[in-house]
Amino acid sequence: MKAWILEKQAKIEERPLRLAEVPTPHAKDGEIRIKIT
């Protein structure tokens, strides 16, 4: 899945976010996973 990764806290003008492909997370016992589209 694609996700925006915050690499460091910075002003938005410094472009601290990076779009990356990451593994789909899996819910553990007692957790739920919510899909946002």
C-alpha positions in Angstrom: 0.0 0.0 0.0 1.1 3.6 -0.4 1.6 5.8 2.6 2.9 9.3 3.4 5.9 9.0 5.7 6.9 11.9 8.0 10.6 11.7 8.0 11.1 14.7 10.4 9.1 17.4 12.0 9.5 20.5 9.9 7.6 23.3 8.2 5.6 22.1 5.2 7.7 24.3 3.0 10.6 22.0 3.8 8.6 19.0 2.4 9.1 16.6 5.3 6.6 14.1 3.8 7.7 11.3 1.5 5.3 9.0 -0.5 6.4 5.3 -0.1 5.2 1.8 -0.7 4.9 0.0 2.6 3.6 -3.5 3.6 -0.2 -3.7 4.4 -0.6 -3.8 8.2 -2.4 -6.7 9.9 -4.6 -6.3 13.0 -3.4 -8.1 16.1 -5.6 -9.6 18.7 -7.9 -7.0 20.3 -7.2 -4.5 17.4 -9.2 -3.6 14.3 -8.0 -2.3 10.9 -10.0 0.4 9.2 -9.8 0.9 5.4 -9.9 4.5 4.2 -10.4 5.2 0.6 
